[in-house]
Amino acid sequence: MGYFSHHVFFCTNQRDGGDQCCNQCGAQAARDYVKQRCKGLGISGEGKIRVNSAGCLDRCELGPVIVVYPEAVWYTYVDHEDLDEIIDCHLINGQVVERLLLQPQ
């Protein structure tokens, strides 16, 4: 087993020239929210969950984007309710949130 049970990467990329990017969708604030919520729930730290910013995950046009490892599950989200569902269902209970899976165009 790795150091963390789950590693959650938020694309917080900011593209030049006005091209679609995750940071235009409030990705940094979303990452901060999930990180604080996980801490508040006592599910972050060694052997638990780690929430990180990532550089470009190269799917910004489908964003905002997060990826959860070790499962390599890609999600998109709109608001805190979506993020709470990912935390509660996937990170805590191990159930993929099908409705938020990132779909290719």
Secondary structure as GFF3:
##gff-version 3
##sequence-region A 1 105
A	DSSP	beta_strand	6	11	.	.	.	ID=ss1
A	DSSP	three_ten_helix	16	18	.	.	.	ID=ss2
A	DSSP	three_ten_helix	22	25	.	.	.	ID=ss3
A	DSSP	alpha_helix	27	41	.	.	.	ID=ss4
A	DSSP	beta_strand	49	54	.	.	.	ID=ss5
A	DSSP	three_ten_helix	60	62	.	.	.	ID=ss6
A	DSSP	beta_strand	65	69	.	.	.	ID=ss7
A	DSSP	beta_strand	73	76	.	.	.	ID=ss8
A	DSSP	alpha_helix	80	85	.	.	.	ID=ss9
A	DSSP	pi_helix	86	92	.	.	.	ID=ss10
A	DSSP	three_ten_helix	98	100	.	.	.	ID=ss11
###
